[in-house]
Amino acid sequence: MLPLEGLTVISMDQAVAAPLCARQLAEQGARVIKIERPGVGDFGRGYDQSVNGQSAYFLWLNRGKESLSLDVKKPESKQILMKLIAGADIFLQNLAPGAAKRLGLGADELLAKHPRLIVCDISGYGDSGPYAKKKAYDLLIQSEAGILSVTGTPEFPAKVGVSMTDIGTGMYAYSAIMGALYQRERTGKGQRVEVTMFEAMVEWMNHPIMYNHFGGTPIKRTGTDHAIVVPYGRFQAGDGKDVMLGIQNEREWASFCKIVLGQPELATDERFNNNTKRNAARAEVVALITKIFAGMTAGQVVAKLDEAGIANARMNTPEEVWDHPQLKARNRWREVDTPNGRIPALLPPMTSSEYEPLMEKVPAVGEHTDRVLRGIGYSDAEIAALRANGVV
C-alpha cells in the first residue's frame, strides 16, 4: 500500500511550486486532479518545447495527475469545483493573489463546509502585509529575499540556475500537507496551511542574514567558492580541468596539507591554522593551492584528494549528469508515458524499503475531463453541454 493511497487532491496548480508539491502527493499514491484552462492548460506547458515538442518543465512536474479542463470564470464551474472538493482530502492552489478567494475557494469558506479538508495556499508573500497583492516569480523572490546579494562574483550578482524558490516552496508545501494529514489522523480536523515563496527563501537565507546582522560584515559574493570556508571551491589542475573540493575542519586541513599539498607544516602555520585565518588570507591560500595543482592533472588531484579523505567533485554539465554512473548504478531511471511518447524520468530522491513511488503518465490537457465529471454524477449529455458552452 502506498502512503497516501485512497486520498484525493484537487489541485489548481500552475508553473512550478504547486505542481511539484502535487506531483509528490501523486507519487505517494494520492489521486491528484489537476484543474487546467480548456485548450491551453497550465501555462507551464508553454515554457519550452524541448522534449518531443513538449515542455521539459511540465513533464518534470506533472506526471501521475488527472487533467480536468475547466474555465473557472464560468458560473457553471463553481458547482463542479464544489462537488470535487466535497469528496477531496486536500485542496491545493497557487493562483494569482486573491484569485482563490474571489472564486469562493478561500480557506475559511471551504473549511466551514468541509472541516476535515486540508487547504494549502501557496503565494508569493502571503495574504497579509504590504506585499500581499504583489506578483512573485522565482527570480524576483531570489532578489527580494537577498539571494542575489550573496550569489555571483564580486562584480556581478547571479541568480541560481534552477528554480530554487519554486522548488523550495513546493517542498515546504508538501511537508506542511503531510504534517496536516498526520495531525488529522489524530484529531479528525482539517486545517489551512499557507506557504509563501518569500518566507521560504528568507528561511534559506538565515545564515547570511544572521552573519551580517550580528557580525556587521556582509557575506561577499565569491563565485564558485564558499563565502566563509577556505579552501572550499573550484581549482584548476595543470591540464586545464576544474576540480571542486571542500575542507570542513582542521583535521581535514591537516590531511590536505600532508597528502595533497605535500607540505604538512602548513597545518600548523600561524597564518592558516584555523578557518578564520584562512578566510582572511584567502588569496594567499588559493594561490598556494593553485601553484601545486598546476603540476598535476585533474585525475591526479582527485586521486590525492580521495586518498586524503577530502570531499571533491567534478563540475558536470547537464548532459554529464544525464549519463552519470551513480544514477545508473542505483537504477534511478524509469520510463514515463507522455502525450508525445515515452521518455526517461528520474525516480524521486527518497527511497523506501516498502514501496516504489508511482511514476505514471503525464496528462494531455483535459485528458480526464469526462471521467472526472462522470465520477461526480454528470451524464454524457450534461458533459457535452458543458463542453459546448466552453465550461470544460
N, C-alpha and C positions, 0 to 999 in steps of 0.2 A: 504493500500500500504506500502510495506517495503521501508526503506530509500534509498537503492541502487538498487531497482528493475529496470531492464532494462539496467544495466551496465554489461560489460563483462571484466573479468580479465584473462589475460594469465599469469600463474604463473609457473616459473621454480624454484620451491622451493624444499628444501631438509632439513632434520634434524629437527630443531625446530623453529628458529626465523621467517623465511619467511612463513613456513606453518602456524604458529599461526596467523600471520598477514592476510594471505589469508583466513583462516577459519573465522576470524571475518568479513571480507568482505562478505563471503558467508552467514553468519548468518544475515547480514543486507539486504540480497536479491540479491546480485550480482551473476551473473553466473561466477563461477571460473573454468577454465580449467587448470588442473594440468598436466604439462609435466613430464612423467616418463620414465625411461630406460625400453626398452622392456624386458619382462620376470622378472626382479628383482625389478624394480621400485625404488622409493625413498629409500635410504639406511636406513632411519628411520624405514622401515618395518621390518628390521632385528635386531633392538636393543634388543628385547626380544620376548618371545612367551607366555606371561603370561595370556593373555585373550583369551581363546578358541583357543590357538595356534597362536595368533596374538600379535603384539607389542602394549603394552599399550601406548607408546609414539605416534605411528602412529594413533591409534584410537582416541586419545585425540585431535590431531592436524589437522585431515584431513576430518572430516565429511562435507558433503554438497558440495563436489567438484566432477567434472567430470575428470576421468583419461584418458589421451591420451598417449599411449605409443609411443615414438619417439626416435630414435637414432640420436641425434643432430649432430653427427660426419659424418653422411652420407650426401652427397651433396644434395639429394632429399629433405632432411628435411628443408633446408633453404626456399624453396618455400612454404612449408606447414606453417612454422612459420610466414613468411611474410604475407600470406593470413589471418592467425588468428589475427595477430597484427593489420592488416589494419581494422579489424572490432571490435577492442577492445578499451576500455577506459583506461585500466591500464595494464602495463607490470611490473611484479614483479620478481626479481631474487636474489638469494643468492648463485650463483655458486662460484667455486674457483676463487681466484684473477685473473682478466684479462680474464676469460673464456668467458664472455658475449661479450666483445669487439672482441675477436678472432672469434666468431661465427657471427660477423656482427650485433650484437644486442646491441651495445653501444648506450648510450642515445643520443649523438649528431646525429648519423646516423638515429635513429628512429624518433627523433623529427623533423629532416629536412623533412622527408617524411610524418609524421603524427603530425602536430603542436598541435592538441588537446589531444594527448596522454599524460598520466601521467606515467612516468618511475620511478620506485622505485628500487634502487640498495642497497642491504644490504651486508655489508662486515665486515671483522674483524677490519681493520684500515683505510679504505678509499682507493681511487685510487691515492693518492699523499703522499709524505713524505717518510722517510726511511723505514717505516714498511709496505708500500703498498703491497708488494708481500708476506708478511709473513702470513702463515696459522694461523687460530684462532679458538679455541674451547672454550666452556663455562668456564671450569676450568682454562685454560691458561689465559683468559681475567680477570677472578677473581684475578689471581695472578698479572698480568701486571698492572691492574688498582688499585692495593693496597688493594683490599677487604680482601685478606688473612692476611694482616698485622693487621687488626682490628677485625678479626673473629677467634674464638677459645679460648683456655685457655692461661694463661701466658706462659706455657711451650710449647704448640703446636698450630700452626695455623690450621684452619679447613676451608674447603670450605662450602658454603651454600648448604644445602642438596637437593635443587631443581635447575633446570637450570635457575637461575636468570638472567644471562647475556642474554641468548637467549630470555627469556620471556620479559625482559625489552626492548630489541632491537625490538622484534616483536610488542610490544605495541607502541613504538615510530614510527615505520614504519606505523602502522595503523593510528595513529593520523596525521602523515605527509601527508598520502594519503587523508584522509578526509579533511584536510585543503586545499590541492591542488584541490580537487574536488569542494570545495566551491568557491575557487578563480576562477576556470574555469567557473563556473556558471556566474560570474560577468564580466570576461574578454574574455571568449571564447578561452583562451590559455592554453595549457598544460604546463608541466614542468618536470624537473628531481628533485626527492628528494633522497637524499643519507643519509643512517643511518648506523653508524658503531657501532659494539659491544663495542669497546674500549671507544669511546666517550659517549655511553650510560651509561657505568659503572662509568666513571670518573664523569659524572653528579651526579650519586648517591653517589659518594664519596666526594661531595663538602664540607660537614660539616667536616669530618676528615682532609681533605686537608687544609681548611682554619684555623681550630682549631690548627693544627700543625704548619702551616707556620707563622701565626701571633702570636700564643701563645707560640711557641717554645717548647711545650710539646707534644710528640706523644700520640695519643689515644691508650690506653692499651687494650690488649685482656682480656676480663673478663668473658668468657664462656657464661652462660645464664643470666648474669647480665648486666645491662646497663653500658656503659663505663664511663658516667659522671653524671648520675642521680641516687641518693641514697635516700631511698631504691627503687629499681626497678629491679626485677629479681625473681629467684627461691628460695623458702624457704621450708624447710621440717617441717611438723607437727609431733606431737607426735606419730601418728600411722604409720609413715614412708612414707606417701604420700606427694607429692610435690604440692605446691601452687605457682602460679605466681602472682605477684602484682606489681603495679606501682604507685608511688607518683609523681604528676606533678607540684605541687605548695605548698606554705606554708599553705594555707587554708586546703588542704588535709592532710598535715603533722600534723597539729594540731588535725584534726578529727581522724586521725590514732592513734596518741598518746593517746587521750582521750578514744576512744571507743574500739579500737582493743588491744592496749597495756595496757590500764588501768593506764597510767601514764601521765596525761595531762601536768605536769610540764616539760616534755621533749621538748614540743613545743617551749618553751622559753629558754631552756638551752643554754648557750652561746656556747657550743660545737657543737650543732646540729640545730641552729635556722635559717640556710639557706642551700641551696643545696651545695654550695661551701664548707662549713664547713663539711657537712655530707659526701661529697665525700672524703675530706681529712681524715676523721675519719671513712672510710668505714668499716674496720674490726670491730671497736667498735660498730657501728650501727648494723651490721649484727649479731654479737654475742648477742647483747641485744634482737633483734627480735627473733632469733633462740631459745634463752632460754625461752622466753614467749610462743612461738608456741609449744614448747616441751610438754607443759601441756594441749594441745588441739588436737582434731582430725582435719583432713583436712576440714571436713564438718563444724566444729565449727569455724575454721579460716575463711572460705569463708562466713559463716553467719555474722560474725563480720565485715568483710570487706564490705559486701553488706550494712550492717546497717550504716557503716561509709561513704558510698559513694565512696569507694576506688576501682579502676579498678582491676579486678583479672581474672584469667583463669586457666583451667586445662591444664596439659601438655599431650595432647592427642596423641595416636598412630594413624597411618593412618586408621586402622580399626575402631577406635572410631570416627574418623571424618566421615567415610563412614556411620555410624549409627547415626550421630549427630542429636539430636532432633530439632535443629534450622533449619536445611536443610529440615527436614520432615515437620515441621510446616509451612514453607514458600513454600512448594511444589516445590522444586528446581530440582527434578529428573524427567527425561523423558526417554523414550525408543528409542534407535537408532539402525538402521539396520547396520550390518557389513557383510563382505563376509562369516563369520562363525557364523551367528545368531545375534539375538537382544541382546543388552546389556544396562544397565542403564547408563545414562550420565547426567552430571550436566548442567543446563542452564548457559549461560554466566552471569557474575555478574552484568550486568546493566539491569534494568527493566524499560520498557517503559509503559506509560499508553495507548499507541496507537497500539502496536503490540507486538507479541512474536517472538523472533529470531528463524530463521529456524534451525531445528535440523534434518538434512537429512542424508542419508546413507553415510557410509564410503566406498569408491570405492575399488574394486579389481584393480590390475594393468591392465591398458589398457581397462577397462570395457567399456568406452565410445568412444573408438577409431573410430569405424565405424561411429557412429552417428555424431561425431565432424567433421570427414572428409567429410561425405556426406553434412554436413551443409555449407562447403566452396567449394562445387562443384565437389568433387571426385565421380566417379562412383564406383559401386561394383567391376568391373573388375580392375580399377585402384588401389583400395584399396587392392585387392588380390595380385596385382603385387608388391605393396609396402611391403606387408607382406612377400611375397616370397623372396624379396631382403633384408629382415632384417631391413627395414627402420622403420616399426611400429611393 
